[in-house]
């Protein structure tokens, strides 16, 4: 039991509406004293470059869209129901006809534990004049469609780690490292003339297309046909595919250590419909030829590398496992609260 109102405030503000109807909050911390907001517009307007914005669980509506023009760091409560049962997921959304736009001035921003815009899209820039943010980082986020530029060649650069893409990703000349991610609903498109490193990811029913000079390793493609189409200069190694051939309408590529003709049912513990749900288990089946077949000796797919995909997509901020807050103070004027958290590594 804790009898410190200030500590209670710091924890309870970031708990979601499931705890005694606690209102959702955004804490802005960095340049000045911490500030608390309920509106995403007010929080972003108050933030200074490189400030951190801590989002509780809940849905934050930017009904007319949101344009980010300075580097900021958004930290949410998480995206996976399994790890947000206390807080609820953090969802940033628009009204469906507007979008999130990150301009060149937003270079260096980072985002973790956030579900972006189930009703709309995320773009770099409004047009070719401001579509070049660099060093953008997304960790354990879910995203609908992401467009990393408007005019080729864009000089944008991004890293996506342990993210879920629900409608594919288009580069339009930008560069990206996509590591231990799930991609479905749309292709990986227009990474050219170079700039894609795709590793240890699962691509459900989609393909890499219209791209050049990509590096692809330790991935699983479930597309029922050649998973690479209209590509050139691609180096692909140690991948599992659901067909007998890797390339279509392509030339000048290199391919090594491919495992062919592996259906999803032959590959994953649980995933057969080509659409990722949080209940799916994308570990390799014990009998899969992809076990220990990555170029580093670990498994192909999400759970390879020395730092495999983290179950539950839990962000690095403390994981709230249980929260019980009394409805009123006790006779001593203290408000009893019991909060169980688990510290999270990066």
LUMGURO-472129 format. One line per 8 residues: their letters; for each residue x, y, z of N, C-alpha, C, O. Coordinates in steps of 0.1 Angstrom, whole numbers. Each point is the difference from the previous one (the first is absolute). Layout:
BEGIN
A	X/Y/Z/X/Y/Z/X/Y/Z/X/Y/Z | ...
This chain:
BEGIN
XXXXXXXX	8/-12/0/-8/12/0/9/12/0/10/1/7 | -13/9/-15/7/13/-1/-7/11/6/-12/2/-3 | 18/7/11/-6/11/6/6/13/-5/2/9/8 | 2/-8/-21/7/12/-5/-9/5/-11/1/-6/-11 | -8/17/12/-9/5/-10/8/3/-13/-5/-2/-11 | 17/7/12/8/4/-12/3/-12/-8/-1/0/-12 | 5/-11/19/4/-12/-8/-13/-6/-6/1/-5/-11 | -12/5/19/-12/-5/-6/-4/8/-12/-5/-6/-10
XXXXXXXX	6/19/10/-3/8/-12/8/-4/-12/-5/-1/-10 | 18/0/12/9/-4/-11/-4/-13/-6/0/-2/-12 | -4/-8/20/-4/-13/-6/-14/0/-5/-2/-5/-11 | -7/11/19/-14/-1/-4/-3/8/-13/-9/-4/-8 | 16/15/6/-2/7/-12/2/-8/-13/-6/3/-10 | 15/-12/11/4/-8/-12/-8/-13/-1/2/-7/-10 | -10/4/20/-9/-11/-1/-12/3/-9/-4/11/0 | -1/-21/-7/-10/3/-9/-14/0/6/-1/-1/13
XXXXXXXX	-10/3/-20/-13/2/5/-6/-12/7/-11/1/5 | 18/-13/-6/-5/-11/6/1/0/15/-6/-8/7 | 14/17/-1/2/1/14/-8/11/6/3/12/-1 | -15/-16/6/-9/10/6/-3/12/-9/0/11/5 | -2/-14/-18/-3/10/-10/10/11/0/-4/12/-2 | 16/-15/4/11/10/0/0/6/-14/1/-7/-10 | -1/21/9/1/6/-13/13/-1/-6/11/-1/7 | -10/0/-20/13/-2/-7/7/13/0/-6/11/1
XXXXXXXX	19/-12/0/9/11/2/12/-1/-9/4/-10/-4 | 2/22/1/13/1/-7/9/8/9/-3/12/3 | 15/-17/2/9/7/8/12/5/-9/6/-9/-6 | -4/22/5/11/5/-8/11/3/10/-1/7/9 | 13/-13/-12/11/2/9/13/2/-8/2/-6/-11 | 6/15/16/13/3/-7/6/13/3/6/2/10 | -9/8/-19/6/13/1/-4/7/13/9/6/7 | -22/-5/-4/-5/7/12/-5/-10/10/2/-12/0
XXXXXXXX	-11/17/9/-6/-8/10/-10/-9/-7/-6/4/-10 | 3/-16/15/-10/-9/-6/-14/7/-1/-4/7/9 | -2/-10/-20/-14/6/-2/-9/-12/-4/4/-10/-6 | -17/11/10/-9/-10/-3/-12/5/-8/-5/11/2 | 2/-19/-13/-10/4/-9/-10/-12/-3/4/-11/2 | -15/15/-7/-10/-11/-5/0/1/-15/-4/-10/-7 | 8/21/0/-1/2/-14/14/-2/-6/9/5/5 | -9/-13/-16/13/-2/-7/4/13/-6/12/2/-1
XXXXXXXX	-21/6/-4/4/13/-6/6/9/11/11/6/-3 | -16/-5/15/5/8/10/14/-5/5/9/8/2 | -8/-21/-2/13/-6/5/11/3/-10/11/4/4 | -14/-6/-17/11/3/-10/3/15/-1/11/3/-2 | -21/5/3/2/15/0/9/4/12/8/10/-2 | -9/-16/13/8/4/12/14/-6/0/9/5/6 | -7/-16/-14/13/-6/0/11/7/-7/-3/7/-10 | 15/-8/15/12/6/-6/7/-11/-7/-1/-12/3
XXXXXXXX	10/15/-13/8/-11/-7/6/-9/10/7/3/9 | -8/-16/-12/5/-12/7/-6/-2/13/5/-8/8 | -17/14/-5/-7/-3/12/-6/-14/-1/-2/-5/-12 | -1/-1/23/-7/-13/0/-15/2/3/-3/8/9 | -6/-15/-16/-14/0/2/-4/-14/5/0/-9/-8 | -4/8/20/-4/-13/6/-15/-1/-1/-8/8/6 | 3/-18/-14/-15/-2/-2/-5/-11/9/6/-11/1 | -17/14/6/-7/-11/7/-6/-9/-10/0/2/-12
XXXXXXXX	-6/-13/17/-9/-8/-9/-12/9/-4/-3/9/7 | -4/-13/-18/-11/7/-5/1/5/-14/11/-2/-6 | -21/7/0/0/5/-13/1/15/0/-9/7/6 | 19/-2/-13/2/15/-1/-3/4/-15/6/-5/-9 | -16/14/8/-5/3/-13/6/13/-5/-1/11/7 | 7/-11/-19/4/12/-7/-9/1/-12/3/-4/-11 | -15/10/14/-11/-1/-10/3/7/-13/-6/-4/-10 | 15/14/10/3/6/-13/14/-3/-4/7/7/-8
XXXXXXXX	-2/-19/13/14/-4/-4/10/7/9/-3/9/8 | 15/-14/-9/11/6/8/13/1/-8/4/-10/-6 | 2/21/6/13/2/-7/11/3/10/-2/9/8 | 12/-17/-8/11/1/9/12/7/-7/4/-5/-10 | 0/16/15/11/8/-6/13/1/8/9/6/-5 | -9/-12/17/12/0/8/2/-14/5/-9/-8/1 | 22/5/3/2/-13/6/-6/-2/14/2/8/9 | -11/-18/-8/-6/-3/13/1/-16/2/2/-7/-9
XXXXXXXX	-4/3/21/1/-14/4/-13/-4/6/-3/4/12 | -5/-12/-19/-13/-5/5/1/-13/6/6/-10/-6 | -10/8/19/1/-12/7/-14/-4/5/-6/6/8 | 1/-17/-14/-13/-5/4/0/-12/10/11/-4/4 | -23/0/-1/-1/-11/10/1/-14/-7/1/-10/7 | -2/10/-20/2/-13/-7/-12/-2/-10/-9/8/0 | 10/-19/-8/-10/-2/-11/-7/-14/2/-10/-2/-6 | 16/-6/14/-5/-14/0/-9/-2/12/3/4/11
XXXXXXXX	-15/-10/-13/-9/-2/11/6/-8/12/-4/3/11 | 13/-12/-14/5/-8/10/9/8/10/1/-3/12 | 5/14/-17/9/8/9/-7/13/4/7/9/6 | -19/-6/-10/-7/13/4/-13/-3/7/-9/9/-1 | 8/-20/8/-13/-3/6/-3/10/11/-12/2/3 | 22/4/3/-2/10/11/-2/14/-6/-9/7/4 | 17/-4/-14/0/14/-5/-9/2/-12/-5/11/-2 | 2/-21/-6/-5/-1/-13/10/5/-10/9/8/4
XXXXXXXX	-10/-11/-17/10/4/-10/0/16/-2/-10/6/3 | 21/-1/-7/1/14/-4/-3/1/-15/8/-6/-8 | -18/13/4/-4/1/-14/-1/15/-4/-7/8/7 | 15/-5/-17/-1/14/-6/-7/-1/-13/4/-8/-9 | -15/16/8/-8/-2/-12/-5/13/-6/0/10/8 | -5/-10/-20/-6/12/-6/-14/-4/-4/-5/-10/4 | -2/19/-11/-14/-2/-3/-1/-9/-13/-12/-3/-4 | 23/-2/-1/-1/-9/-11/2/6/-14/5/-6/-9
XXXXXXXX	-7/19/8/2/8/-12/13/9/1/3/6/-9 | 3/-6/21/12/7/2/11/-9/5/-3/-12/3 | 15/17/-2/12/-9/2/9/6/10/0/11/3 | 10/-20/1/12/5/7/10/3/-10/3/-8/-9 | 3/20/10/11/4/-9/12/5/8/-1/8/9 | 12/-15/-12/13/4/6/9/6/-10/4/-6/-10 | 0/19/12/7/7/-10/15/-1/2/4/-7/10 | 4/13/-18/15/-1/1/4/5/14/10/-5/5
XXXXXXXX	-17/15/0/4/6/13/-2/-10/11/5/3/11 | -12/-14/-13/-2/-10/11/11/-10/1/-1/-9/8 | 12/11/-16/11/-9/1/4/-3/14/1/9/8 | 2/-22/-6/5/-4/13/-11/-4/10/3/-3/12 | -15/3/-16/-12/-3/8/0/-15/3/6/-8/-8 | -12/4/19/-2/-15/2/-13/-2/6/-7/9/6 | 2/-22/-8/-13/-4/4/0/-14/5/6/-9/-6 | -11/6/18/0/-13/5/-14/-3/7/-5/8/7
XXXXXXXX	0/-20/-9/-11/-5/7/-13/7/-4/-9/3/9 | 7/1/-22/-11/8/-5/-7/-7/-12/7/-5/-9 | -20/4/9/-7/-4/-12/-4/13/-7/-8/8/4 | 13/-7/-16/-2/12/-9/-12/-2/-9/0/-9/-8 | -9/18/9/-10/3/-10/-7/-12/-7/2/-2/-11 | -10/-5/19/-7/-11/-7/-9/5/-11/-4/-8/-9 | 0/21/10/-9/5/-11/6/8/-11/-7/5/-8 | 20/-4/8/7/9/-9/14/-5/-3/3/-12/1
XXXXXXXX	5/22/-5/14/-4/-4/10/9/6/-3/10/6 | 16/-14/-8/11/8/5/9/3/-12/5/-9/-7 | -2/22/5/8/4/-11/12/8/5/0/7/10 | 11/-8/-18/12/10/2/-3/11/-9/1/-1/-12 | -4/13/17/-2/12/-7/-13/1/-7/-8/-9/-1 | 5/22/-3/-12/3/-8/2/-2/-15/-9/-2/-7 | 22/4/3/3/-1/-14/15/-2/0/7/-3/10 | -1/5/-22/15/-2/-2/9/10/7/12/-1/0
XXXXXXXX	-18/12/5/8/10/6/4/-2/15/9/6/5 | -17/-15/2/3/-2/14/-2/-15/4/-5/-3/11 | 10/-6/-20/-2/-14/2/13/-8/3/1/-12/-3 | 8/19/10/13/-6/2/4/-1/15/12/3/3 | -21/-7/6/5/-2/14/10/-11/1/-2/-11/-7 | 12/12/15/10/-11/1/1/-4/15/-5/6/9 | 10/-18/-8/2/-6/14/-13/-1/7/-1/2/12 | -9/-6/-19/-13/-3/6/-1/-14/6/5/-9/-7
XXXXXXXX	-10/7/19/1/-13/7/-14/-4/5/-7/8/7 | 2/-20/-11/-13/-5/4/3/-14/7/5/-9/-7 | -9/8/19/3/-13/7/-13/-5/6/-8/7/7 | 4/-19/-10/-12/-7/6/-12/9/-2/-8/2/9 | 6/3/-21/-11/7/-4/-8/-8/-10/5/-9/-7 | -18/13/5/-8/-6/-11/-4/12/-9/-3/11/5 | 3/-13/-18/-2/10/-10/-9/-5/-11/0/-12/-3 | -8/21/-2/-8/-4/-12/9/2/-12/8/-9/-2
XXXXXXXX	-10/19/-7/9/1/-11/10/11/3/-3/10/6 | 15/-12/-10/11/9/3/7/4/-14/3/-9/-7 | -2/22/5/7/4/-13/11/9/5/-1/10/6 | 13/-14/-10/13/6/4/5/10/-9/12/4/1 | -20/2/-9/5/11/-9/-10/2/-11/-10/-8/-2 | 12/19/-6/-9/3/-11/7/0/-13/-5/-4/-11 | 18/9/11/7/2/-13/13/-8/1/8/1/9 | -6/-9/-19/13/-8/-1/11/9/-5/-2/7/-10
XXXXXXXX	14/-8/15/3/-8/12/-2/8/13/6/11/1 | -15/-15/8/0/6/13/12/-4/8/6/-11/-2 | -2/19/11/12/-3/9/-5/-3/14/9/0/9 | -21/-4/-7/-5/-4/13/7/-13/4/4/-8/-8 | -3/6/21/5/-12/6/-7/-4/12/-3/9/9 | 0/-22/-7/-9/-4/11/5/-14/4/6/-8/-8 | -9/5/21/2/-13/5/-13/-5/7/-6/7/8 | 1/-19/-12/-12/-6/5/4/-13/7/5/-9/-7
XXXXXXXX	-7/8/20/4/-12/7/-12/-5/8/-7/6/7 | 4/-19/-10/-11/-7/7/-13/7/-2/-8/1/10 | 5/4/-22/-12/7/-3/-10/-9/-8/5/-10/-6 | -17/14/5/-10/-7/-8/-6/10/-11/-5/10/4 | 7/-14/-16/-5/9/-11/-13/-7/-5/0/-12/-4 | -11/19/4/-13/-6/-4/-4/3/-14/-9/-6/-6 | 17/15/-1/-4/3/-14/13/3/-8/0/8/-9 | 11/-15/12/12/2/-8/7/13/3/-3/7/9
XXXXXXXX	14/-6/-17/9/12/2/5/4/-14/5/-9/-7 | -5/22/4/6/5/-12/11/10/2/-2/9/9 | 13/-10/-15/11/9/3/1/12/-9/3/11/5 | -6/-13/-18/1/11/-10/14/7/1/1/12/1 | 9/-21/0/14/5/0/6/1/14/13/1/1 | -21/-2/9/6/0/14/7/-13/3/-1/-10/-7 | 9/11/18/7/-12/5/-6/-5/13/-5/8/8 | 6/-21/-5/-6/-5/12/7/-13/4/4/-8/-9
XXXXXXXX	-2/6/22/3/-13/5/-12/-5/7/-5/6/9 | 0/-18/-13/-12/-6/5/5/-13/7/4/-10/-8 | -5/9/21/6/-12/7/-11/-6/9/-6/7/8 | 4/-20/-9/-9/-7/9/-14/6/0/-5/3/10 | 0/-1/-22/-13/6/-2/-10/-10/-7/5/-9/-7 | -18/12/8/-10/-7/-7/-6/9/-10/-4/12/3 | 4/-16/-16/-6/9/-11/-11/-7/-7/2/-12/-4 | -13/18/3/-11/-6/-7/-9/11/-6/2/12/2
XXXXXXXX	-12/-16/-10/-10/9/-5/4/9/-12/-8/6/-6 | 21/-6/3/5/8/-11/15/-3/-2/6/-6/9 | -1/9/-21/14/-4/-3/10/9/7/-3/10/6 | 16/-15/-7/12/8/3/4/6/-13/4/-7/-9 | -5/20/7/-1/6/-13/9/12/-2/2/8/9 | 5/-8/-20/7/12/-5/11/4/9/2/12/4 | 7/-21/0/13/3/6/10/0/-11/5/-10/-4 | -2/22/-1/10/2/-11/5/14/0/-6/9/5
XXXXXXXX	18/-7/-9/9/-10/-7/6/-10/10/6/-10/-4 | -6/13/17/5/-9/10/-6/5/14/-7/10/0 | 9/-18/10/-4/5/13/-8/-9/9/-5/5/10 | 3/-17/-14/-8/-9/9/9/-11/5/7/-7/-8 | -8/5/21/6/-12/7/-12/-6/7/-5/6/9 | 1/-18/-13/-11/-7/5/5/-13/7/5/-9/-7 | -7/7/20/6/-11/6/-9/-6/11/-8/7/6 | 8/-20/-5/-7/-8/10/-15/4/1/-5/1/11
XXXXXXXX	-1/2/-22/-14/5/0/-9/-11/-7/5/-9/-7 | -18/10/10/-10/-9/-6/-9/9/-9/-6/9/5 | 5/-13/-17/-7/7/-10/-12/-9/-5/2/-10/-7 | -14/14/12/-12/-9/-2/-7/4/-13/-7/10/0 | 8/-19/-10/-8/1/-12/4/12/-9/-8/4/-9 | 19/2/12/5/12/-8/14/-3/-5/6/-10/3 | -2/20/-12/13/-2/-6/8/13/1/-5/11/2 | 18/-12/-5/9/12/-2/0/3/-15/2/-9/-8
XXXXXXXX	-5/21/5/-2/4/-15/6/14/-3/1/8/9 | 2/-6/-22/4/13/-5/11/6/8/0/11/3 | 10/-20/0/11/5/9/13/-5/-6/1/-9/-8 | 10/16/13/13/-3/-4/10/-1/11/-1/7/10 | 11/-16/-11/11/-1/8/-3/-2/15/7/5/9 | -18/-11/-6/-4/-3/14/8/-12/5/5/-8/-8 | -3/8/21/6/-12/7/-11/-6/8/-6/6/9 | 3/-19/-12/-11/-7/7/6/-13/6/7/-8/-7
XXXXXXXX	-9/6/20/6/-12/6/-9/-5/11/-7/7/7 | 6/-20/-6/-6/-7/11/-15/3/1/-6/1/12 | -1/1/-23/-14/3/0/-9/-11/-4/5/-10/-6 | -18/11/9/-10/-10/-5/-10/7/-9/-6/10/5 | 5/-14/-17/-10/5/-10/-11/-11/-2/4/-11/-4 | -16/14/7/-11/-9/-2/-7/2/-13/-10/-7/-3 | 14/17/-5/-7/3/-13/0/-13/-9/10/-7/-1 | -21/4/-5/-2/-12/-8/4/3/-14/-8/0/-9
XXXXXXXX	21/1/7/6/3/-13/14/6/3/5/0/12 | 2/6/-22/13/6/2/-1/12/9/-7/9/-4 | 13/-9/15/-2/11/10/8/13/-4/-2/10/7 | 11/-11/-17/7/12/-4/-3/3/-14/2/-9/-9 | -8/21/6/-5/3/-13/5/14/-5/-1/9/8 | 6/-9/-20/6/13/-5/10/6/9/-1/11/4 | 11/-19/-1/11/4/9/13/-2/-8/1/-9/-9 | 9/16/13/14/-2/-5/10/3/10/-1/9/9
XXXXXXXX	12/-16/-10/11/2/10/-2/-5/14/7/4/9 | -18/-12/-7/-3/-4/13/9/-12/5/3/-8/-8 | 1/9/20/8/-11/6/-9/-6/10/-3/6/11 | -2/-19/-13/-9/-6/9/6/-13/4/5/-8/-8 | -5/5/21/6/-12/6/-8/-5/12/-5/7/7 | 6/-21/-6/-6/-7/11/-14/4/3/-4/4/12 | -5/-5/-22/-14/3/2/-8/-12/-3/4/-10/-7 | -16/10/12/-11/-11/-2/-10/7/-9/-5/11/2
XXXXXXXX	2/-19/-13/-11/6/-9/-10/-11/-3/3/-12/1 | -15/16/-5/-11/-9/-2/-2/-2/-15/-11/1/-6 | 22/-4/-1/-1/-2/-15/13/-7/-4/9/-3/8 | -8/0/-21/12/-7/-5/9/10/-7/11/-5/-5 | -14/18/5/9/10/-7/-1/13/8/-10/4/5 | 22/3/-5/1/12/8/-4/12/-8/-7/9/5 | 11/-8/-18/-1/13/-7/-10/-1/-12/-2/-10/-6 | -4/22/3/-9/1/-12/3/14/-6/1/10/7
XXXXXXXX	1/-10/-21/2/12/-7/12/8/6/-1/12/2 | 12/-19/1/11/6/8/13/-4/-6/0/-10/-8 | 11/17/11/13/-4/-4/11/6/8/-2/10/7 | 14/-17/-8/11/5/7/0/-2/15/6/8/8 | -13/-18/-3/-1/-3/14/8/-12/4/4/-8/-8 | -1/7/21/7/-12/5/-9/-6/11/-6/7/9 | 6/-20/-8/-8/-8/9/8/-11/5/6/-8/-7 | -6/6/21/7/-11/6/-8/-6/11/-7/7/7
XXXXXXXX	8/-20/-5/-5/-7/12/-15/2/1/-5/1/11 | -3/-1/-22/-14/1/1/-6/-14/4/4/-10/-5 | -15/11/13/-7/-12/3/-14/1/-7/-8/9/3 | 6/-17/-13/-12/1/-9/-12/-8/5/1/-9/8 | -13/13/-13/-12/-7/0/-4/-4/15/-4/-11/3 | 4/22/5/-4/-2/14/-13/8/2/1/13/1 | -12/-20/1/-12/7/3/0/6/14/8/-5/8 | -17/15/-5/-1/4/14/-3/-11/10/6/0/11
XXXXXXXX	-14/-9/-15/-3/-12/9/12/-8/3/1/-7/10 | 8/7/-19/13/-8/1/10/8/8/10/-5/4 | -12/18/-2/10/9/5/-2/5/14/9/-1/8 | -22/5/-5/-2/7/13/-8/-9/9/-7/-9/-4 | 9/12/17/-8/-7/10/-15/3/-2/-8/-10/1 | 4/22/-4/-14/4/-2/-1/12/-9/1/11/5 | -4/-13/-18/-3/11/-9/-3/-7/-13/9/-5/-7 | -22/5/3/-4/-6/-13/-8/8/-9/-2/-4/-11
XXXXXXXX	-4/16/16/-9/7/-9/7/12/-7/-7/7/-7 | 20/-5/9/6/11/-7/-2/14/6/4/10/-6 | -11/-9/17/-2/13/7/4/-2/14/-5/-8/8 | 14/17/-3/5/-1/13/-10/5/11/-6/11/-1 | 4/-20/11/-8/4/12/10/-2/12/9/-8/-1 | -12/15/11/8/-1/12/0/-14/6/9/-4/8 | -19/-4/-12/-1/-14/5/9/-9/-8/2/-12/4 | 3/16/-15/9/-8/-8/14/-2/7/4/8/8
XXXXXXXX	2/-19/-11/13/-4/5/9/-2/-11/-1/-10/-7 | 10/20/4/9/-1/-11/14/-6/3/9/2/-8 | -8/-9/19/11/-9/2/1/-10/-11/-11/-5/-5 | 22/1/1/1/-12/-10/-4/-13/7/3/-2/12 | -10/-6/-19/-2/-13/5/13/-8/2/10/2/-7 | -10/-10/18/12/-7/3/6/-8/-12/12/-1/-1 | -20/-4/-8/5/-7/-12/3/8/-12/4/-5/-10 | -5/18/11/2/9/-12/15/0/-3/8/0/8
XXXXXXXX	-5/-1/-22/14/1/-4/6/14/3/12/2/-1 | -20/8/5/5/13/3/6/1/14/7/10/3 | -9/-20/6/6/0/13/15/0/-1/6/-9/-6 | 0/19/12/15/1/0/6/1/-13/12/-3/-3 | -20/8/-7/5/1/-14/2/14/-4/3/3/-12 | -3/7/21/3/13/-4/15/2/-3/8/-9/4 | -4/20/-9/14/2/-4/9/2/12/12/0/-1 | -19/1/13/8/1/13/-2/-12/8/5/0/12
XXXXXXXX	-11/-11/-17/-2/-12/7/-12/0/9/-2/-11/7 | -6/21/-6/-12/0/7/-12/-2/-10/3/-2/-12 | -15/2/18/-12/-3/-9/-2/11/-10/3/12/2 | -8/-16/-14/-5/9/-9/-13/6/6/-8/-7/6 | 5/20/-9/-12/6/4/1/8/13/11/4/4 | -22/0/2/0/9/11/8/-4/12/6/9/7 | -5/-22/-4/6/-4/12/15/-5/-2/5/-7/8 | 1/12/-18/14/-2/-2/8/12/6/-6/8/7
XXXXXXXX	18/-8/-10/10/10/5/3/-2/14/-7/-8/7 | 16/16/-2/4/-1/15/-10/8/8/0/0/12 | -10/8/-19/-10/7/7/-13/-2/-7/-5/8/-7 | -1/-20/10/-13/-3/-7/-11/9/3/0/7/10 | -10/-8/-19/-13/7/2/-5/-2/14/0/-11/5 | -5/22/1/-4/0/14/-15/-4/1/-8/8/-5 | 4/-19/10/-14/-3/1/-8/11/8/5/5/10 | -16/-1/-16/-9/10/6/4/14/-4/-7/10/3
XXXXXXXX	18/-8/-11/4/13/-5/1/10/11/-3/12/-1 | 8/-16/13/0/9/12/11/10/-3/11/-3/-2 | -15/16/4/10/11/-2/10/0/12/-3/-7/10 | 13/15/-11/11/0/10/-4/7/13/6/-2/11 | -17/10/-11/-4/6/13/-7/-11/8/-3/-10/-5 | 2/13/19/-5/-11/9/-13/-6/-5/-9/7/-5 | 8/-20/6/-12/-7/-4/-9/-1/12/3/-7/10 | -15/13/-11/-10/0/11/-7/-14/0/-7/-3/-10
XXXXXXXX	9/-5/20/-6/-13/0/-13/0/8/-9/-8/-2 | 8/16/12/-12/1/9/-1/14/6/10/5/4 | -22/0/-3/-2/13/7/-13/0/7/-11/-3/-5 | 12/6/18/-12/1/9/1/13/7/8/2/9 | -18/7/-12/0/13/6/-13/2/8/-10/-2/-6 | 11/5/19/-12/1/8/-8/12/-5/5/10/-5 | -19/-11/7/-8/11/-5/0/12/9/-5/11/-4 | 11/-12/16/0/12/9/12/-2/9/6/-10/2
XXXXXXXX	-3/21/5/11/0/10/-5/-7/12/-12/-1/3 | 22/-4/5/-3/-6/13/-1/10/11/2/12/-2 | -5/-16/14/-1/10/11/13/8/2/-1/11/6 | 12/-15/-10/12/8/2/3/9/-12/9/8/0 | -18/-8/-9/1/9/-12/9/-5/-11/3/7/-9 | 1/-20/10/8/-6/-10/-9/-7/-10/-11/-5/4 | 15/4/-16/-7/-7/-11/7/-13/-2/11/0/-6 | -17/-12/10/7/-13/-2/1/-3/-15/-10/1/-7
XXXXXXXX	21/-6/3/2/-4/-14/10/-11/0/10/0/7 | -13/-10/-15/9/-11/-2/3/-2/-15/-9/-4/-8 | 21/7/4/4/-1/-14/11/-9/-2/11/1/6 | -12/-12/-14/10/-9/-4/6/3/-13/-8/1/-10 | 20/1/9/7/3/-13/11/-10/-2/6/-5/9 | -2/4/-22/12/-8/-3/9/9/-9/-4/5/-10 | 17/-4/15/9/8/-9/2/-7/-13/1/-12/0 | 1/20/-10/2/-5/-14/13/4/-5/4/11/0
XX	4/-21/-6/12/4/-7/-4/6/-13/-11/-1/-5 | 21/7/-2/-2/5/-13/-5/-10/-9/-3/3/-12
